[in-house]
Amino acid sequence: MTRPTPRLRSGTRLPAAALAVLVLAGGPGLAADTRGPALSAPLLPPVLAEDFSSGWYVRGDVTASIFRRPAARYLDTVNFAPAAFVDLRDTRANTTFGGGLGFGFKYKWLRLDTTLDIRSTARLSGFAPPEGNWAYAGPLPVPLRTERFGVTAHSALVNAYVDLGGWGGVTPYVGAGLGMARLAASNYVSTPVPAAAALGEATRTPALVSTVKWTLAWAAMAGVTVDLSPQTKLDIGYRYMHMGALRFADTAGGAYRTTVAAHEVRIGLRYMFGDGITAGQ
């Protein structure tokens, strides 16, 4: 009788099977470990504060306008003939005050803005000869009269500025502007000099017509910007403002011409939107 072949007990097979399973399951992990740590994703470049700054700003200014001595002429068809324009001599103009608002954009060293400025009425004056003739040799004195009138000048400009570098929060700049001016004449008074008044000359106040005119205006500027904070800037500047020529008339046939220009000192504030840290600022 054949004896059965002895069989291994299940207990002797389990360790071998378990070892195989562990090897198969852990093999990829062990293999992965031999390759070292996995590479991390590349970092994105940092987002700077200036990436969120708009560059837009608003501005407000107060202005003192020292009006230049005007080139003024007049024509009077009632009091002398033949009719011809006569220059006023020793012309004068006073200082006025006003203010302005603006809105603009800054990028690095370049700024662009639009500004609207209003000014109080300036008083212009000059001397006129008798009978419109500076060579007059009669009994009346030369000059005979003082001609005075008011000029109100408002302007709207588009401006460009170039910053010239910064030193400790102070940035000098130069600029130029081009736009339109609204000029208006008022309150014309012709007063005889005392010697002429003693001879019977009277004061005249002609009624004016066609007193408003729109003209081409231009400006040249220079100044400094002082950083009060990242967003707030103090602007101190000079501006030469040329607003063209004003022509008007009166109801008695007189006609008048005068140039309108001023040296201006401006002090104002600019406020930068966003965080105020634009590139190149």
C-alpha positions as CSV (number, residue, x, y, z in Angstrom):
1,M,0.0,0.0,0.0
2,T,1.4,3.3,-1.1
3,R,1.9,5.8,1.6
4,P,0.6,9.4,0.9
5,T,3.2,12.0,0.2
6,P,3.5,14.3,3.2
7,R,2.1,17.8,2.6
8,L,3.3,21.0,4.1
9,R,0.9,22.6,6.5
10,S,-0.8,25.8,5.5
11,G,1.1,27.5,8.3
12,T,4.3,26.9,6.5
13,R,3.0,28.4,3.2
14,L,1.6,31.7,4.7
15,P,4.9,33.4,5.4
16,A,6.1,32.9,1.8
17,A,2.8,34.2,0.3
18,A,2.7,37.2,2.6
19,L,6.2,38.0,1.7
20,A,5.4,37.9,-2.0
21,V,2.4,40.2,-1.5
22,L,4.5,42.7,0.5
23,V,7.2,42.6,-2.1
24,L,4.8,43.2,-4.9
25,A,2.9,46.0,-3.0
26,G,6.0,47.7,-1.7
27,G,8.1,47.4,-4.7
28,P,7.0,50.5,-6.6
29,G,7.3,52.5,-3.4
30,L,10.7,51.2,-2.7
31,A,11.7,51.9,-6.3
32,A,10.3,55.4,-6.0
33,D,12.3,56.0,-2.9
34,T,15.4,55.3,-4.8
35,R,14.7,58.2,-7.2
36,G,14.8,60.8,-4.5
37,P,12.1,63.4,-3.6
38,A,9.6,64.5,-6.3
39,L,10.3,68.0,-7.8
40,S,8.0,70.8,-6.7
41,A,6.1,73.1,-9.1
42,P,8.0,76.2,-10.1
43,L,7.1,79.4,-8.1
44,L,5.3,82.2,-9.8
45,P,6.9,85.6,-9.9
46,P,5.9,87.8,-6.9
47,V,3.1,90.3,-7.5
48,L,4.3,93.7,-6.7
49,A,2.2,96.5,-5.2
50,E,2.9,98.6,-8.3
51,D,1.0,96.1,-10.4
52,F,-2.2,97.2,-8.7
53,S,-1.5,101.0,-8.9
54,S,-3.7,102.8,-11.4
55,G,-1.4,105.7,-12.2
56,W,-4.5,108.0,-12.3
57,Y,-4.6,111.1,-10.2
58,V,-6.6,114.2,-9.5
59,R,-5.2,117.6,-8.7
60,G,-6.3,121.0,-7.2
61,D,-4.4,124.3,-7.4
62,V,-4.6,127.9,-6.2
63,T,-3.1,130.4,-8.6
64,A,-1.8,133.9,-8.5
65,S,-1.7,135.5,-12.0
66,I,0.5,138.5,-12.6
67,F,-0.8,139.8,-15.9
68,R,1.8,141.0,-18.3
69,R,1.7,144.6,-19.6
70,P,-0.7,144.3,-22.5
71,A,-0.3,145.5,-26.0
72,A,-3.6,147.5,-26.2
73,R,-5.1,149.5,-29.0
74,Y,-8.3,151.4,-29.5
75,L,-10.3,152.9,-32.4
76,D,-12.8,155.8,-31.7
77,T,-15.0,156.8,-34.7
78,V,-17.0,159.2,-32.6
79,N,-14.4,161.5,-31.1
80,F,-11.9,161.7,-33.9
81,A,-11.4,160.9,-37.6
82,P,-10.2,159.4,-39.8
83,A,-10.8,156.1,-37.9
84,A,-7.5,154.3,-37.1
85,F,-6.3,152.1,-34.3
86,V,-4.2,153.9,-31.8
87,D,-1.8,152.3,-29.3
88,L,-2.3,152.8,-25.6
89,R,0.9,153.7,-23.9
90,D,2.3,152.9,-20.4
91,T,-0.1,150.0,-20.1
92,R,-0.6,148.3,-16.8
93,A,-2.3,145.2,-15.5
94,N,-2.9,144.0,-12.0
95,T,-2.5,140.6,-10.1
96,T,-5.5,138.3,-9.8
97,F,-6.2,135.1,-8.0
98,G,-8.0,131.9,-9.0
99,G,-8.0,128.1,-8.8
100,G,-8.0,125.0,-10.9
101,L,-8.9,121.4,-11.0
102,G,-7.4,118.6,-13.1
103,F,-7.4,114.9,-13.8
104,G,-4.5,113.0,-15.2
105,F,-2.3,109.9,-15.6
106,K,1.3,109.2,-14.6
107,Y,3.7,106.6,-16.1
108,K,7.3,106.5,-14.9
109,W,8.7,110.0,-15.8
110,L,5.8,111.2,-17.9
111,R,2.6,112.8,-16.8
112,L,-0.5,113.9,-18.8
113,D,-3.5,115.8,-17.5
114,T,-6.3,118.1,-18.4
115,T,-6.9,121.2,-16.3
116,L,-9.6,123.8,-15.9
117,D,-8.7,127.2,-14.4
118,I,-10.8,130.2,-13.4
119,R,-9.4,133.6,-12.5
120,S,-10.8,136.8,-11.0
121,T,-11.2,139.8,-13.2
122,A,-8.0,141.7,-14.0
123,R,-8.0,145.5,-14.5
124,L,-6.0,146.7,-17.5
125,S,-5.2,150.3,-18.3
126,G,-3.2,152.6,-20.6
127,F,-3.0,156.2,-21.7
128,A,-4.6,157.6,-24.9
129,P,-3.8,160.8,-26.8
130,P,-6.2,163.6,-27.7
131,E,-8.0,163.1,-31.0
132,G,-6.2,159.8,-31.4
133,N,-2.9,161.5,-32.3
134,W,0.2,161.2,-30.2
135,A,1.7,164.1,-32.2
136,Y,-1.1,166.4,-31.1
137,A,0.1,170.0,-30.4
138,G,-3.2,171.7,-29.3
139,P,-4.3,173.0,-25.9
140,L,-5.2,169.6,-24.5
141,P,-2.5,167.7,-22.6
142,V,-0.7,164.6,-24.0
143,P,-1.6,162.0,-22.8
144,L,-5.3,163.1,-22.5
145,R,-7.0,160.1,-20.9
146,T,-6.6,156.9,-18.9
147,E,-8.4,154.0,-20.4
148,R,-9.4,151.2,-18.0
149,F,-11.3,148.0,-18.5
150,G,-11.7,144.6,-16.9
151,V,-10.7,141.2,-18.5
152,T,-11.9,137.9,-17.1
153,A,-9.9,134.9,-18.4
154,H,-10.7,131.2,-17.9
155,S,-8.8,128.4,-19.6
156,A,-8.9,124.7,-20.3
157,L,-5.6,122.9,-21.2
158,V,-4.2,119.5,-22.1
159,N,-0.8,119.3,-20.5
160,A,2.3,117.1,-20.7
161,Y,5.1,117.0,-18.0
162,V,8.5,115.4,-17.9
163,D,10.0,114.5,-14.5
164,L,13.7,115.3,-14.3
165,G,14.7,112.7,-11.6
166,G,14.1,112.6,-7.9
167,W,16.2,113.7,-4.9
168,G,14.9,112.7,-1.5
169,G,11.3,112.9,-2.4
170,V,11.7,116.1,-4.4
171,T,11.2,115.8,-8.2
172,P,11.7,118.8,-10.6
173,Y,9.7,118.9,-13.8
174,V,9.1,120.9,-17.0
175,G,5.9,120.9,-19.1
176,A,3.8,122.5,-21.8
177,G,0.1,122.9,-22.4
178,L,-2.3,123.7,-25.2
179,G,-6.0,124.5,-25.2
180,M,-8.6,127.2,-25.2
181,A,-9.3,130.4,-23.2
182,R,-12.6,132.2,-22.7
183,L,-11.9,136.0,-22.5
184,A,-14.5,138.6,-21.5
185,A,-14.2,142.4,-21.3
186,S,-16.2,144.6,-18.9
187,N,-16.5,148.0,-17.2
188,Y,-14.7,150.3,-19.7
189,V,-14.0,153.7,-18.2
190,S,-12.2,156.6,-20.0
191,T,-11.1,159.2,-17.5
192,P,-9.4,162.5,-18.4
193,V,-6.1,163.3,-16.7
194,P,-6.4,166.1,-14.1
195,A,-5.2,168.8,-16.5
196,A,-7.7,167.7,-19.2
197,A,-10.5,167.6,-16.6
198,A,-9.7,171.2,-15.7
199,L,-10.3,172.1,-19.4
200,G,-13.7,170.5,-19.4
201,E,-13.0,166.9,-20.5
202,A,-15.5,164.4,-19.0
203,T,-15.4,160.8,-18.0
204,R,-16.9,158.4,-20.4
205,T,-18.3,154.9,-19.8
206,P,-19.1,153.4,-23.1
207,A,-21.6,150.5,-23.3
208,L,-19.7,147.4,-24.5
209,V,-20.9,144.8,-27.0
210,S,-19.3,141.6,-28.4
211,T,-17.3,141.3,-25.2
212,V,-16.7,137.5,-25.1
213,K,-14.2,135.7,-27.3
214,W,-12.8,132.1,-27.3
215,T,-9.1,132.0,-28.2
216,L,-6.2,129.6,-28.6
217,A,-4.2,129.3,-25.3
218,W,-0.8,127.8,-24.6
219,A,1.4,127.5,-21.5
220,A,5.0,126.7,-20.5
221,M,5.6,125.3,-17.0
222,A,8.3,124.4,-14.6
223,G,8.2,123.3,-10.9
224,V,8.9,120.7,-8.3
225,T,6.8,117.9,-6.8
226,V,7.3,117.1,-3.1
227,D,6.2,113.7,-1.8
228,L,4.0,114.1,1.3
229,S,3.0,110.4,1.3
230,P,3.1,107.6,-1.3
231,Q,-0.3,109.0,-2.6
232,T,-0.2,112.7,-1.9
233,K,2.1,115.1,-3.7
234,L,2.7,118.8,-3.2
235,D,3.1,120.7,-6.5
236,I,4.8,124.1,-6.5
237,G,5.2,125.6,-10.0
238,Y,5.5,128.5,-12.4
239,R,3.5,128.8,-15.5
240,Y,3.6,131.3,-18.4
241,M,0.1,131.5,-19.7
242,H,-0.7,133.1,-23.1
243,M,-4.4,133.4,-23.9
244,G,-4.3,135.3,-27.2
245,A,-5.9,138.6,-28.1
246,L,-9.3,139.9,-26.9
247,R,-11.3,142.2,-29.3
248,F,-14.5,143.9,-28.3
249,A,-16.5,147.0,-29.2
250,D,-18.9,149.6,-27.8
251,T,-22.3,150.9,-29.0
252,A,-20.9,154.2,-30.2
253,G,-18.5,152.8,-32.8
254,G,-15.4,152.3,-30.7
255,A,-13.3,149.1,-31.1
256,Y,-10.6,147.7,-28.8
257,R,-7.9,145.1,-28.9
258,T,-5.6,143.8,-26.1
259,T,-3.3,140.9,-25.6
260,V,-3.9,138.7,-22.5
261,A,-1.0,136.9,-20.9
262,A,0.2,136.2,-17.4
263,H,3.0,134.9,-15.3
264,E,1.5,132.5,-12.8
265,V,2.5,130.9,-9.5
266,R,0.6,127.7,-8.7
267,I,0.5,125.7,-5.4
268,G,-1.5,122.6,-5.3
269,L,-2.0,118.9,-4.3
270,R,-2.1,115.8,-6.4
271,Y,-3.7,112.6,-5.1
272,M,-2.7,109.3,-6.7
273,F,-5.4,106.6,-6.9
274,G,-4.5,103.0,-5.9
275,D,-1.6,102.5,-3.6
276,G,0.4,105.4,-5.0
277,I,3.5,103.3,-5.9
278,T,3.6,103.4,-9.6
279,A,6.7,102.4,-11.5
280,G,9.2,105.2,-11.7
281,Q,7.4,107.3,-9.1
